[in-house]
């Protein structure tokens, strides 16, 4: 029979591990501490509103609206919009350090930079859809991913792509207002 004192000493590390792991498991957002001031990041996020156009013989896909958000390492942003082939004046702005650190942490902690740039196919019967692209340069490593909106593809779009898209859409909407 095991002595009770050995059982108590064996339980202490288990209890300590649970107490340390519990806050990490229950926390649903990425810790900002994942990024540091030495990280260099540049993000180019593009959204295209596409439409398939058929003229009887050939079919092509044309862009109805294109939005481009460029975020520099210091928080400077440039927002460009082209609608029906006509470019609008660029909007220059700056995001706050907290937002920049949040995006850096999200990209760095989740391994977004390591996602393989798979191609997502578009369903045949879809005529109007949004296609997004993000090019991230983090500490010299570059990754570019293109994906259509989830209703335009039967492929699985990883949730991390959707999370990054959501954060960048928030910034884009704040600048465009």
N, C-alpha and C positions, 0 to 999 in steps of 0.2 A: 504494500500500500504506500502511496506517495504521501510524504509528510506535508501537512498543510502549509508549512512555511515555504517549501519549494513551489507549491502551487501559487502562493501569493507573489513570490519573486518572479515567477514566469508570467504572471498576468500583468505586471507593471509595464513591461515594454509593449504589450499588446494594447493596453489602455492608452499609453502615450502615443502610439502610432495612430490610433483611432482619433484621438483628440487633435493631432496634427493634420490628418487627412480630411477630416470632416468639413472644415471651412473651405478647403480647396475643391472638394467634390460638390458642395452645395452652392458655391458661387457660380452664377451663370454668365458673368462677363469676364473678358480677358483682362488680367492685371496690367496696368499701365507700366509697371516696373519691368515688364518684358523688354521694353525698349530703353535705350540709353542715349545720352547726348552725342555719343560717337557714331551712332547709326546715321547713315546718309540714305535718304529715300527721295525718289522722284516718281510721281504717278501720273499717267496719262490715261484718262477714262473717256471712252467714246460711246455714244448711244446713237444708233441709226434707226429711224422709222422707215422701214422698207415696204415697198409695194411691188408685186409682180405685175408687169405690164405685158399684155399679149397683143400683137398686131396681126394675128392670123397665122403667120408663118413661123415667126420666132418669138420667143418669150425672154424677157430680160427683167432683172430686178433693179429698181431705181430707188434712190433715197429721197424721201419726201422732206425729211428734217434730220439734221445731224447736229449733235451737241458734243463739244469737246471740253473737258475739264483737265487742266494741267496744274498739278500741285508740286511746287518746288520744296526742297529740304527746309528752307527757312519759313515756310508757310505761305509764301506768295502764290497766288492762284491766277489763272487766266481762263476765262470762260468764253468759248467761241460757239456761235450758233449759225447754221446755214439752213435757210428754209426755202424750199422749192428752187434751189440753185443759187439763191442770193445770200451772200454772207452779210451778217449783221455786225455792227461794231463790237470789238472785243470788250469784255468787262474784266477789269483787273481788280483784285481784292486780296485779302489776307485772312487766312483762317487762324483762330487762336491756337496757342501752344497746346492747350488741353486736347483739342480736336486732333491736332497733328500727332500728338503722342498716342492717342487712342487708335488712330489708323495704323501707325507704326507698330504698336503692340499687337494689334489684330493680325497684321500681315506676318510679323516675325514669330509670334507665339503659335500660330496655327500652321505654319509651314506653307503658306500660300505661295511663296516663291518657288517651292519644290513641286507644285502641281504640274503634271505633264500637260502641255498645250494640246489636248485632244480636240478633234473636230466634232462638233455637234451637228447632226444632220437636221434639216428642216423638213417637215412633213410636206408631201406633194400638194395637198389641197389647201394649204395656207397661202393666202394672197397678201395680207397685211400683217406685219409683225415687227417686233423690235429686236435688233441685234446689238449686243454690247461687246465691248472690248476693253481690256485693261492691260496696260503695259507698266510693269513695276520694275524699278531699278533700286535694289536694296544692297548697299555696301558693295557695289560693283557687279552684282549678279542681276541679270535681266530675265524676266519671264513675261510672256504676253499670252493672254488667253482670250478667245472669242467664243461667245455663246449666244444662242437665240433665247427669247423669252420662253418660259416653260410650256406655255400653251402651243408653241410652234414646233415642238420637238417631242419625240418619244424617248429620247435619251435622258439619262439621269444626270441632272446638274447638281454637283456637290453643294451642300449647304454653305460651305465656307465661301464659295463664289457668290452666293446669294447674300451672305452677310456683308461682304466687302462692297457689293453692288448697292446694298441698302445704305451703308454709311456714305458712300460717294454720292448717291442720289440726294441724301440730306444736304450735303454741302452744295451740290449743284442747285438745288431748289432755293437755298438761302441766298446764293449769289445772284440767281436769275430774278429774284423779286425786286 
